[in-house]
């Protein structure tokens, strides 16, 4: 496994994630992270925008399109699964980060992610919908609502809004 910055380090946050919104799989996962990003520890930049130019030193647009990249607050560039490890930690999904950091699971994730990234446009749209736009999406929306309610805002239960 590669060495990501420590998630508890203040030099990581905010973490800017560079992703391709034109990819249904990528866009669905980033939407879920955005919903959970109630602390503002993550920023999101769409690299598929027509006028996008890479702000990362020494990283081309082609490289950004090849695998997910992020930039820590201190300027370090993070690539691949380490981006997800940090992002999941930032949105309160530490159990996912811990799972992706286990020796066997972590190595498997690090080895298979480049293949998934290269083939991401071949995954059918229904697969992204099934995985990210159903249960995972509902869980992200509920987490965002809970965080909003805990911030002192007036909240309604689902039975009150119907």
N, C-alpha and C positions, 0 to 999 in steps of 0.2 A: 504494500500500500504506500502511496505517496504521503508526504508530510504536509497536512493542512495546518494553517495557523490554529492555535488553541482557541476553541469557541468561547472561552472565558476571557480571552485577551481583549482589552479595550481597543487595541490597534486594528481589530477586524471590523468593527461596526462604525458606521453603516457599511454593509456589504452590498456592492452593486453587482447585480447579476445581468449578464448579457445573454439573451435568449432569442430564438427565432419564433415569432408569433405565427408565421405562415405554416409552421409545423403543428398539426392538430395535437399531437402527443405533448410537445413542448408547451404549447399555449395552455392546454388543459392543466398541466402540472403547475405552471407559473400562476395561473388564475387561482388555483387552490392555495398556493403560497401567499399570494396577494391578499386573499380573504383572511388568512391567519396572521398576517403581518401587522397585528394591532399595536405592537411596540415600535414600529417604524425602523426596525433594525436592518431591513432589506430595502434596496432600491432596484427597480427593474428597467432595463433598457432593451428595446426591440431592435435587433441587428438586421431585421429584414425590411426596415423602412427604406424607401427609395433613396433618400439623401443621407443615409447613415455612413459615417466614416469612423473607423476604429480609433478610440481615444487611448487605447492601451499601447504603451511603448513596445515596439517590436512585435506586435500581434496584428496580423492582417485580417481583413474581413473574411477571407477564405478559411483562416484558422478558427475564427469565431463561429463560422458556420459548420465547422467540422465537429467540434465538441463544445459543450457549455463552458463558459468562462465567467469569472467574477473578479472583482478588484476589491481588496480590503481597504479600509480607511487609510492605512499606512502606505498604500500603493502596491502592495504585493499582488501578483496575478495568480489566481487559483484556477485549476482546470479539472474537468471531469467530475468524478464522484465526490471529490472533496468539496465541490460547490454545494452539492446536495447535503452532505454531512453538516456543513455550516448552516445552510438555509433551514434545514429541519430543526436544528438546535435553536435558531433564532425565533422560530414560530412556536416553540414549546413542544416540539415532537422529539424530545431527547431520546425516547425509546427507539425511534427510527435511526437516529445518529448512532446510538450504542449498537444497534443491530448491524449497521453498515460498517462498524468499526471492529466487530468480532473478527478474529484472524481468518477463519474460513470464509465467512460471508463477505468480509471486506475484500479479500483477494478475488473472490468470484465476481463481486460487483465491479472492482477495478478492471478486471479482465473482460467482462462482458459488455460494459458500458460503451467502449469504442465501437463494438459491432452494432449495438442498438442505435447509437448516434448515427453511424453511417447508413443504417437502414430505416431510420425513423419515418421517412416519407412513404415507405412501403407498408407500414402498419395501417390496416384499414381504419377509417374514421370511426366505425362502430366500436372498435377496440378502445380507442381513447375515450369515447363516450361511456362505454361500459365501466371502465376502470376509474376514470376521473370525474365524470359528470353525473354519477349516481351517488353511491354511498360515500365516497371520499369527499365529493363536493358538498353533500349535505352536512357531513361532519365538519368541514371547514366553515361553512356558513353558521352552524351552531356555535362553533368556537368563537367566531367573530362576534356573534350576538352576545355570548356570555361575557366576552371581554368588554363589549360596549356597556352591558348592564352593570358590570363590576366597576366601571369608571364613574358611576354615580348617575348615569342617565336613566330616565324613566323607561322602563321596559314593559312590554306586553307579552303575555304568553300567547302561544299559537291559538288557544281557544278564545282569547280576547280579540284577536285580529280577524276572526272569521265572522 
